[in-house]
Amino acid sequence: MSIALGVDTGGTYTDAVLLRDEREVLASAKALTTRQDLAVGIGEAVRAVLAQADLAAEAVAMAALSTTLATNALVEGQGGRVALVLIGFGERDIAAHGLDVALKGDPVRVLAGGHGHDGAERAPLDLGALRDWAAAQDVSGFAVAAQFATRNPAHERAAAEVIRAATGRPVTCSHELSARLGGPKRALTALLNARLIGLTHRLILRAEAVLGEIGVTAPLMVVRGDGALMSAAQAQIAPIETILSGPAASLVGARWLTGAADAMVSDIGGTTTDIALLRGGRPAIDPQGARVGPWRTMVEAVAMRTHGLGGDSEVRPVLEGLRGGVTLGPRRVVPVSLMALQAPEVVHAALETQARAPLPGEHDGRFLRAVPGQEAGGLGSREAGLLDRVGDDVQPLGAVLRTRLDGAALERLVARGLVQVAGVTPTDAVHVLGRTAHWDADAAQLALDLMARRRSGGGERLAQDGAALAGMIVAEMTRATGLALLETAFAEDGWEGDSGALARHPLMAAGLAGHGGLLEMTARLAVPVVGLGASARCYYPAVAAWLGAEAALPDHGAVANAIGAVVGRVAMRRQGVVTSPAEGRFRVHLAAGPEDFGEAETAMVALERALSEAARAEAEAAGAQDISVRVARELRVAETDGREVFLEATVTAEASGRPRIAR
């Protein structure tokens, strides 16, 4: 008998499960995710699940972690301050490809250098100028991207060595994350990876320490964005590969829990709703690279659509116009009901004081707290002063903000992950409606009563009372989730046009409502909706009914991510190309640099051997056993004068195996 421990750190909850022989769920438990130190919540969940199963920690033979940390950080615009080094690009490339938006004011340096499509050097690299510039940057890490680095990574490697020697900071090279062409997208992927390194490094080190304290000695594995497993050490180097880790694990878990071959899987967390398809029992890999929030990366991940819509999405009143309403997200805030559980005296006193005021206030029902243990370097004077005013305790928002400029400073502090905001969320609404009772329902009621007092442009109250407002919020959650599912369906079915616009088209709404008249219209979602997540049962029966679909809400669906973390396989893929820069010459683009051969078959065999060895070594380093290696070729040829001419070959090697079980 082997016991596997799966852990998932979501935006609100941290889940833990114990599986016996990958066949039976022995126990599952939840703890609140502790954003200031995720390992605290991990420890609480693991202790709880071991106690529930009456099992000694030493019995755990395998431990695996899936996490929404990287996904949420990118959606919310969080992460460390980093510097980007672009080699062989032009200054115009920064704005033309959206790198300026991704940088958010972080430093960037453009240097001459880089290589051509054939791997030959285009211009020498000025390492002296790079050394002096890098040493002057106050950043947590660096990203380096060179033109055609996948054809020859020499300049990226040289730049990385200089930066590490001058600063001691971690450096991400773009060629280490993807073997594909597309320099600007590789640069973006490297930049985002560098921004995530500090967050992921802290999480893994603390998680390993807490598991060690509990007595779990099995090495820690981490779920990648494609659902496969990697070692904790590998995740620390390439945290970008863990984006969509939680959603990928949920797909693996959904298949294991339901046995569904074809279904739309929707996993609602605190921050996001993640939607993907199971077809033939397998999740598809996004051929364009993982997209999270506004960013399209080169990370191999499940074909997943992530929406900034979750149980902890910020509820904002719509007060313009004659009729009021509410909108949800995309920013996550701490539910008032949860903040009241953690600071009851402050929250209840402030809510009651605000309720006695004759007129509603703009900041009613909203609170702030600083996130301890975060690096606060590089702050402006206004941000630093505001952070000092927040202090170490929970504060009503109105007591901290003094001017409109303070509001902008607060947004920057939130984006840096230095301050958390609490406010009304769908989670508070379902507390008011009695659909859940985990936290402080009285505080939720007070906060919704306060928001309901706000008035629209026509002078009418937003809602009659907090209960009526809660109904509006849940109705908007149902509508928004249904639209997200429809958008995915239109995109997957290959309809022309904007899938979001199609989902929101009046004809679509008429079809779902079963419109009757001169034209009769019906529409429905043709596959089951598998609802996962702690709050799925609060929303998904209504969502599925609105779409005319079957709702599948499996037992243990609230911990599907944690289950998926331990039933996956280790898989390492490596990809490379063979080009033909001249007739009779075939160039293999290896990690160590280009190498020429006289025959195409000889070149491809050499590349297959190198990639297979690299993939196998990484699978072994990840803790895989019983490894098998699969190699695939994709050739591009042309017909010229009646003969076939070799253009290019792409070779992919995948080494996979089961995680090694500790004895």
Summary of the structure (lengths in Angstrom):
residues: 663
radius of gyration: 26.1
end to end distance: 10.7
largest distance: 88.1
contacts: 2487
relative contact order: 0.12
helix: 40%
strand: 27%
